[in-house]
Amino acid sequence: MRDAFFSALAQAADRDPTLWALTGDLGIGLFDEFERRAPGRFLNVGIAEQALVGVAAGLAYCGQRAVVYSIAPFLTARAHEQVRIDVAMAHANVTLVGVGGGMAYGYLGPTHHATEDLAVMRALPGMTVLAPGDPGEAREAALTALALDGPVYLRLGKNGEPRLLEPALFALGRARRLADGQDVVLASTGAILAQVLEAAEALRGAGIRPTVLHYPTLKPFDAGAVVSAARSAGAVVTVEEHTVIGGLGSAVAEALAEAGAAASLRRLGLADTFAVGVGSQRHLQSAHGLSAPAIARACTELVRAGCGALEPREAAGWGA
């Protein structure tokens, strides 16, 4: 995803003479192509994220378009006051790019994990929030973000994520329906998509037909997509590499409640906790119930309980 973003950034530099790229002593070397195409429009402000966001906002006030790149929690937590006041309140043309969404920086611990970023950024008035699922979609989402008016938060994985979506389409504010089924709705956002698609395949093998909804845009939120699917299936499972508070699961709960959709909901993600264990991203995902088998089990349990379209006796079992 990271490399796909930088490819989009270099492409955008060719057509937008107002585009600036800023970083806080991160991504050294990754900006080389941007610098070649946009000489003089790259700034490394050092390890000073509050100043980083403030400088970007100042550029935006002068009619420029600023892209800020840093580790996701450093942007959304350390510089939150500047993001809120200098960027969001001013509706500034600043694109905030957070790398390492979720627990991508696994071994570095919770200081480097972004497990509350979607909730924080989603709560800011006027902030567009994007969380693409694979490299191709990340590139298209970046190009869209760099053409928008107003503030954007673009959440990326780290690098090495598999290519999952063909063609690599992106439509702002629209969910992408990747599979049709009648038994349960499986909705996710961001790079956890790989595990979700694996879980969906396992469910089909067990006789459970999921509708798979992928949300590369968390705000504005496509409420209609999940409401319509939920009314058919009667059960929804949301999956996010993020706390279950304030992110995709909360957005889905709000949508279902406000539409009066009678559907059971189970939210998968981190409970009210930090990911304090030591290990790789994949290890931490498993520890917090975000592996493909755990996702499939959660869907199966919901259907077995009679919450989905299948009768309880029809739902196939799911082994350990």
N, C-alpha and C positions, 0 to 999 in steps of 0.2 A: 504493500500500500504506500509506503513512504516513497519508493522510487516512482510509482505511478503519479503521486502528487507532484514531485519535482519535475516530471515530464510535462505535466499540465501547466505548472508555474512558468517554465521556460517558454512554452507555446504562447501563453497569455502575454508574456513580456513583449513578444513581437508585435502584437496588435494594440497594446495599451501603453502609451508613453507615460502615463501617470502611475504605473504600477511600481511599488517599492516592496522589497522583501527585508524583513528584520528578524533577527534571532538573538537569543540570550546565551551566546557561547555554546551553541548546539548545532549539529549538522554541518560542521566544517568540511568543506569539499563538496558537499551536496549542492551548494549554491553556485558552483563554478559555471555551469551552463547558463544560469540566470545572469550572472555577472557578465558573461561574454555577450549576451544579447541585450542587456540593460546596464551598461557601464555606469558606475556612480550611484546606482539605485539599490545597493545592498548595504545594510548596516548591521554590524554585530555590536550590540551595546554592552556585552559582557553579562556576567551573572547578576543581573539587576532587573528582575521581571517587571516590577512596578514601573521603572523607568522605561522599559521596553514597550509596554502598553501605552504609557503616556506619550512617548515619541511617536508611536504609530497614530495615536489620536491626533496629535499636532499636525502630522502630515495630512491626515484626512481633512482637518479643518482648513488646510491650505489648498484643497481641491485635488489632493493626490489619493490614490487607493493603496492602502497598506495591508500587507500580509505578515502576520506575526507567527513564528514557528517556534514551538518549545514543547517540552514534555507536558502532557495534558494537565496533571495536577499543579504544575508550576504556573500555568496560565490561569486555571480556573479557581485555584485556592490562594496561592501566594499573591497574585495580582488582582484578586477579585474586586477590591474597591475601585481600582482604576478601570477595570472592565465595566463595572456597573455605572460609574459616574462619567468617566471620560469617553467611553464607547457607547454603551447602551442608552444612557440618558440623552446623549447628543445625537443618537442615531447616526453614528459616524460610519463611513465606508472602511471598516476594518474587518478583515477576515482572520479569525483566531484559529490556528491549526494546532491541535493537540495531538502529539504522537504518543503511542503507547497506551491507547485506550484500554480500559479494564485492567487486567493483571499482566499485560504484555511484558512489563519489566519485572517478571516474577521474582527472581532472586534478590532484587534490590529492596523488597519489602514495601509495606503500606505507604511509606512516604512518597514512593514513586508509582503507586497504583492510582488509577483514575476510576474510582468506584462510586463517586458521588457527582461527577462532572456533568452528566446529562441532567440531573435534577437541578443543579445550581444554575446551569445555563438556560434550561427550559423555563425557569422561573423569571428570567429577566425580560421585561416588556420589550417587544420589538426584535428580540434575538432569534434568528433562524438557526436551527440545530440540525446538523447532518451527521449521520453515522453509517457510511457505506459498508457493504459486506465483503467486497473483494477488490483486488487491484484495479480491474477495469472500471468498476463502478466508482471507485475512489477518484480515478482520473476524471470521469464525467462529472462527478459531484464537485470536484475542485473547479473545473471550468465554469460550472453553473454558479458556484459561490463567487468567483472572481468577476462575474458580470452582474451581480445583484447590487441594488442600492441598500445601504444599511448594514448593520453588524451581522456577522455569521460566525458560528462555531462549527468547525469541521473536525470531527473526531476520527482519527486514524488508528489502525493497529500499529505494529512496529515495522516488520518486513517479513517476507517469506510466506504470507498468507496465500492459500491456493486460489486459483482462478475458478470461479464457480458459476458465474452468470454470463450466459451467451444468448443473445448479444449483450454487450455492456451498455444498457440503457439507464438513464436517470431522468426522472420527472419530479421536479420539486413539489413537495407536498402530497405525493402519491405513493401508496403502498404498492408493492409488486407481488402479484399472486403467482406463486411458483408451483403450486399443485392444488388440485381440486379434490375434495373429499366431503363426506357428509357426517363423519363421526366425531371429529374434534378439530378445533382450529389451533394451529401451532404458529404463533407470531413471535418474531424476533427483530432485533435491531443490531447493526454493527457486525463485527467480524466473528461473532459466535455463530454466524450462519452456517459454517462448515459442520459444526456439531448438530445443528438443527436439521440440516438436510440428511445427515447420516441417521439421525433418530427417525425422521420421516420414512426413510427407506426401510428401517427395521420394523416400524409400525405396519407398513403395508405388507411386509412378510408375515406379520402376525395376524393379518386380517382386519386391521384397523385402518380406515381411510382418512388421512388428515388433509385438511386444507392448510397450505403453508403460505403465510403472509410475511413478507420481508419489508421492514420499515427503514429505508435509508434516510428518510426525513422524519425526525421526531417532532419537529415544530417548524412549520405548521403541520398538524397531525391529521392524517386521513382517517377520521372517525368512521366514515361511511363504510370503508372496506371491512373493518372488523365487526361492525354492528351487523352488516348484511350476512357475513359468514357465520357469526355467532347465532343468529336467528335460525339458520339452517341446521347447525350442528348441536347447539345447546351447551357446548363446553368449549372453553378457551384456556390455553396454556401459553403464557408469555415467557420469553427467555431473553435475558440480557446479562452481559458481563458487567454488572453494576448492582448497586443496592436495589432491592425491590421497592424502595421508597422514592417516589418522585420521578422515576424514569418511564420506561415503556409500560410496565405493569400498571403504574398509576394512571397513565394516559388512557390505557385500555379500560380500566375500571371506571374512569370518569365518563368515557364515551358510552359504555354499556349502560351505566346508571342514568345518564342524561337522556338516552334514547329509550329507556324503559325496556331494554332487551333482556329477556329472561334467559340468562345463560350463566352457568357456573364458571368461575374463574380461578385459576391457580397461577401464581406468579413465581417464576424460578429466577433466582439471582442470589446475591448475598443477602442474608438476613441483616438485622440491625447490628452489623459487626464490621470490623476491618479484616482484611485477609492477612492475618499475622503469621500464618505458617510459612515455613521456608521451603521453596521449591520452584520448579519451572511453572510457566503459565499453564501448561496442560495439567500438571499436578494440582495446582490451586483451583483450576476449573473443576476437577474431579472432587476435590475436598468440599466444594461448595455446591455440589449437585448440578454441575453444568456440563458433564460429559454426555455423549450421545446416549449411552445406556440409561443414565439417570433421567434424561429428558424423556426418553421413550417410556420408562417406567411411570413417570408422573402422568403422562397422557393416558396410559393404560389404566392406571388406578382411577382416574377421573371417569373414564368410560365404563369401567367395571362397576363403579358406584351408581351407574344409571344416569349420569349427568349428560352423556352424549346421546347421539342418535341411535346407537346400538342398544338393544336390551342388555341388561347386565349379564345374562347367561350367554350372550353371543360374543362378548369381548374375549379375545384370545388372551392367554396368560403371557406373562413376561418373566423369563427366568432371571436369576441373579447374575 
